[in-house]
């Protein structure tokens, strides 16, 4: 039995943007609602984990050690974002760790459980994948904008720090 809390959480996430109530209910059967305390490691760099993380409340820091081994926050994710969408899709190792930056509530979706929906709910899988690609596209646009900003900075400063 799926909890009402899980259904409502999923409904408020980017995954369910295009879904009707029955589709949300089907997807809710394969997601898990989890809470993490501040500083908890959700995913470690180098892990091969086919799990998509959907932040609902709080923030998740994407952390990678610098050349001295000190943690360096690359980005902070929050509600409306997805975490680990590329590893979810292709099973690749995680590029960075994900650490709770304060109390965090997330939905997790394991790719293997998600794929179980293909025979019975292919439209749910299609709509969820569209949602994942929309978020990935948004990330790509943000990175392209940052690249342009960096190019302009280098051009204006003559590559001086």
C-alpha positions as CSV (number, residue, x, y, z in Angstrom):
1,X,0.0,0.0,0.0
2,X,1.3,3.4,-1.0
3,X,1.1,6.2,1.6
4,X,-0.8,9.4,0.9
5,X,2.4,11.2,2.0
6,X,4.4,9.5,-0.8
7,X,1.7,10.3,-3.4
8,X,1.6,13.9,-2.4
9,X,5.4,14.2,-2.4
10,X,5.6,12.7,-5.8
11,X,2.8,14.9,-7.1
12,X,4.8,18.0,-6.0
13,X,8.0,16.7,-7.7
14,X,9.3,17.4,-11.3
15,X,8.7,13.7,-12.1
16,X,5.0,14.0,-12.0
17,X,4.5,17.2,-14.0
18,X,2.6,15.6,-16.9
19,X,1.0,12.7,-14.9
20,X,-2.6,12.2,-14.0
21,X,-3.7,10.7,-10.6
22,X,-3.6,7.1,-11.8
23,X,-0.1,7.6,-13.3
24,X,1.2,9.2,-10.1
25,X,-0.2,6.3,-8.2
26,X,1.6,3.8,-10.4
27,X,4.9,5.6,-10.0
28,X,4.4,6.0,-6.3
29,X,4.5,2.2,-5.9
30,X,8.2,2.2,-6.9
31,X,9.5,5.3,-5.2
32,X,10.7,5.6,-1.6
33,X,10.3,8.6,0.7
34,X,13.4,9.1,2.9
35,X,14.6,11.7,5.4
36,X,18.3,12.5,6.1
37,X,19.9,14.5,8.9
38,X,22.4,17.4,8.3
39,X,25.7,16.0,7.0
40,X,24.4,12.6,6.0
41,X,26.0,11.3,2.8
42,X,23.3,10.3,0.3
43,X,25.7,9.1,-2.3
44,X,29.5,8.7,-2.3
45,X,31.7,9.7,-5.2
46,X,32.7,6.7,-7.2
47,X,29.7,4.6,-6.4
48,X,27.8,3.1,-9.3
49,X,24.2,3.6,-8.1
50,X,21.2,3.5,-10.5
51,X,19.1,5.6,-8.1
52,X,17.5,8.9,-8.9
53,X,17.2,11.3,-6.0
54,X,14.4,13.9,-6.0
55,X,14.9,16.6,-3.3
56,X,11.5,17.6,-1.7
57,X,12.6,19.7,1.2
58,X,16.0,21.0,2.2
59,X,19.2,21.2,0.2
60,X,21.7,18.7,-1.1
61,X,25.4,19.7,-1.6
62,X,27.2,18.2,-4.5
63,X,30.7,17.8,-3.1
64,X,34.0,16.8,-4.6
65,X,37.4,17.0,-2.9
66,X,39.8,19.6,-4.3
67,X,43.5,18.9,-5.1
68,X,44.3,19.0,-1.3
69,X,41.5,16.6,-0.4
70,X,39.3,19.4,1.1
71,X,35.6,19.2,0.3
72,X,34.5,21.6,-2.4
73,X,30.8,22.3,-3.0
74,X,30.2,22.3,-6.7
75,X,26.5,23.0,-6.6
76,X,23.6,22.9,-4.2
77,X,20.4,21.2,-5.2
78,X,16.9,21.7,-3.8
79,X,13.2,21.1,-4.5
80,X,12.6,21.2,-8.3
81,X,15.9,19.6,-9.0
82,X,16.9,16.0,-9.6
83,X,20.1,14.4,-8.4
84,X,22.0,11.6,-10.1
85,X,19.9,11.5,-13.2
86,X,22.9,10.6,-15.4
87,X,23.9,7.6,-13.2
88,X,20.2,6.6,-13.1
89,X,20.2,6.5,-16.9
90,X,23.5,4.8,-17.6
91,X,24.7,3.3,-14.4
92,X,28.0,5.2,-14.5
93,X,29.9,5.9,-11.3
94,X,29.0,9.0,-9.4
95,X,31.2,12.0,-10.2
96,X,30.8,13.6,-6.8
97,X,29.3,12.9,-3.4
98,X,25.9,14.2,-2.3
99,X,25.6,15.4,1.2
100,X,22.6,16.8,3.1
101,X,23.1,20.5,3.8
102,X,20.6,20.5,6.7
103,X,17.7,18.2,7.1
104,X,16.6,16.8,3.8
105,X,13.6,14.8,2.6
106,X,13.8,13.1,-0.8
107,X,12.1,10.6,-3.0
108,X,14.4,7.9,-4.4
109,X,13.7,5.9,-7.5
110,X,15.7,2.8,-8.3
111,X,16.1,2.2,-12.1
112,X,15.4,-1.5,-11.8
113,X,12.1,-1.0,-9.9
114,X,11.3,1.8,-12.4
115,X,11.8,-0.6,-15.4
116,X,9.3,-3.0,-13.8
117,X,6.6,-0.5,-14.9
118,X,7.5,-0.9,-18.6
119,X,5.1,-3.8,-19.3
120,X,2.1,-2.4,-17.4
121,X,2.6,1.4,-17.4
122,X,4.7,2.4,-20.3
123,X,3.2,5.9,-20.4
124,X,4.3,6.5,-16.8
125,X,7.8,5.5,-17.8
126,X,7.7,7.8,-20.9
127,X,6.4,10.8,-18.9
128,X,8.9,10.3,-16.1
129,X,11.8,10.1,-18.7
130,X,10.5,13.3,-20.3
131,X,10.6,15.0,-16.9
132,X,14.2,13.7,-16.3
133,X,15.3,15.0,-19.7
134,X,13.7,18.4,-19.1
135,X,15.7,18.8,-15.9
136,X,18.9,17.5,-17.6
137,X,18.3,20.1,-20.4
138,X,17.8,22.8,-17.8
139,X,21.2,21.8,-16.2
140,X,22.8,21.8,-19.7
141,X,21.5,25.4,-20.3
142,X,22.8,26.5,-16.9
143,X,26.3,25.0,-17.6
144,X,26.4,26.6,-21.1
145,X,25.6,30.0,-19.6
146,X,28.3,29.6,-17.0
147,X,30.7,28.6,-19.8
148,X,29.8,31.8,-21.7
149,X,30.3,33.8,-18.6
150,X,33.8,32.3,-18.1
151,X,34.7,33.0,-21.7
152,X,33.6,36.6,-21.4
153,X,35.6,36.9,-18.2
154,X,38.8,35.5,-19.8
155,X,38.3,37.7,-22.8
156,X,37.8,40.9,-20.7
157,X,40.7,40.2,-18.3
158,X,43.1,38.9,-20.9
159,X,43.2,35.6,-19.0
160,X,44.6,37.3,-15.9
161,X,43.5,36.1,-12.5
